[in-house]
Amino acid sequence: MSNGFLNELFGMAGRTAVVIGGNGTLGAALSRGLAQAGANVVVAGRDMDRGRTIADELRSLGVRSTVVSVDVTDRATIEALLASATEEFGRVDALVNCAGANAATPYFDIPDDEWDRILAINLRATHWGCQIFGRHMVDAGGGAILNIASVSSETPLSRVFAYSASKAGVVSLTRNLAREWAEQGVRVNALCPGFFPAEQNRAILDESRVADILRHTPMNRFGEPDELIGMALLLLAPKAGSFITGGTHYVDGGFTAMTI
């Protein structure tokens, strides 16, 4: 199999991708994978210094990359992100909704502000990203959206109630939008990572929790961020993913295959 065939199948050359949460651990890996596939990448997030570092790395791969400040709890900044991306690149072909927040709190102790904060970042911001960029893609005649969900979307996990509820909402939103926009050429999929080292979960992964996770993961290890790239490119590349929409796709070392 030639490299030319793989480049044609998974290539993103000439395309523009926006990664909301692109300066986080997983978002940075996905941004790099898109750039390696030839896409121009807009890195969006709150940490501008880290975003500039990532954008510099992407430009070294031979693509164009910009960094835009976004607060996903403020819809106006997501609207401004679309305006900035289209001004720079003309149109957006792919969107990754990758911003996230988590907390491990016993259910009876969850304060309202914690619940609201997690749902705002994980679910409402994903809705805003899909609504704002989805309209652009429908008007442009096509595109692809990848929403980052979680194994907890459908598998109960201990003490992450708000997170699990928000990610279940992301999966439901994904399926509904995929059905709504299929005839307009816009594909929408959910990628559900298992356990990866990332900012939002390091604080809640104590020794006993790590042991429980590894015991339930057939591959007996955590994922590496770059291990999400293959699935992301399959779902975002216009040729490889041309007939894939509305799916919930797991990259979890076998975690969701375990029933006991």
C-alpha positions, 0 to 999 in steps of 0.5 A: 500500500503506497503512502500516496494512497494513505495520504489521499484517504486520510489527507486533510491538505487544503482543509481548515480545522478548528480545535476548541480546547486545542491547547489542552493535552488531548486537544494539542495531540489532535491539533498535531495529528490534523497538521500532520495530515496537512490541515491548517489548524486554528488552536482555540483556548484560554491559555494563549501562551501554550496555544502560541507554542502549539501553533509554532509547532504546527507551522514547523510541519509546513501548515498554517496555524493561528491561535485564538483566545476562547472562553467556552462559557462565553458564546460571543468568543466562539462566534468570534472564533468562527469569524477569525477562522473564516477571515484567515482561511475562508472556510472551516472544514472540520471542528473538534469540540475538545474543551472539558472539565471534571470533578470527583464529588459524592453525589449528595455533596455536589454543589450547584455551581460545580454541576453548572460549571461542568455542564456549561464547559462540557455540554453547553459549549459543545452545543454552541460550537456545533450550532455556530460552526454547524450553520457555517458548514451547512451554508458551505455545503459540507464539513465534519464535526468531532465531539469529544465525549467519554467512556462515561457517556454510557458506562457508570463511573464512580463519583463523576456524576456531572461529568458523566451526565454532560458527556452522555448529553454530548453523545445524544446531541451528536446523534441528533445533529448527525441525523439533522445535517446528513443531507446537507453534507455535514457529518457529526461523530463522537469520540469517546476516550478511555483514560488518558493523562489530561489536566481535567482528570489528574487531580481525581486519579488517586492510587486506588482509582488508578488501580480500579481503572487498570483492573478494568482495562484489558490493555492494563495501561492508560492511553497516550494522547497521540493514540487518539489521532488515528480515530480522529483522522478517520472521522474527520478526513473527507474521504476516509470518513465519507460514510461515517456519521452519528457514531460513538467511537471508543478509544479505550484499551478495551475498557467498555468491552468489560462487563464485570 
